[in-house]
Amino acid sequence: MYNHELVDSLRSTCTKSTREENDRLYKLMLEGNQHAVDDLITGNLALAIFKVGVFLKQYPHYSHLQDDLISQGFLGVVKAVNGLLKNKPKQEQKINPTGYIAWSIHNHIINFLRTNGCTDCLSSSDADILIEDDSYEDLYALIFTYCKTPLEHQILDLRLLGHTLNGIADITGTSPATTKRRWKKLRTRITRNLKNF
């Protein structure tokens, strides 16, 4: 019961950080600003709650796991921010902290579901995501950096959860044609860029 109260409180007090705000806080964090670290974590707790909400809309029979999934999402936020702090980028690297945090939330939720035998909602691509090797973490974080809009980010996230394009259109409130067009552009951009990785 405690977690429900905590989540409800966070929903009403946390505002989701924008990509621009995360970029600003990330730069401050790299300069050693501890408040930026704290703000980057708290500003993205709402993202974890949102991602769990999207998942539970598609798979309502897992609603009894809501608190556990949100806790895993929160762990993903903390781990991502700590990872960003620990692994400072080379000068030529462009890091998308929002993409990295979203990927970490996704990975923690998927790992929890897999560990607890909730495999009916996992796609075959999720098996690859569960690898804990740092190089794979970097690769999946890199994939999210190719999202140019929040909608593309959401489409990629839902695709990695195994949703069909029509299902994603329903969830995001966009037309199936728009969703397919955005997915095709995003997939082409990712493929083109990964050839150089």
Beta strands, then each sheet from edge to edge (+ up, - down):
end
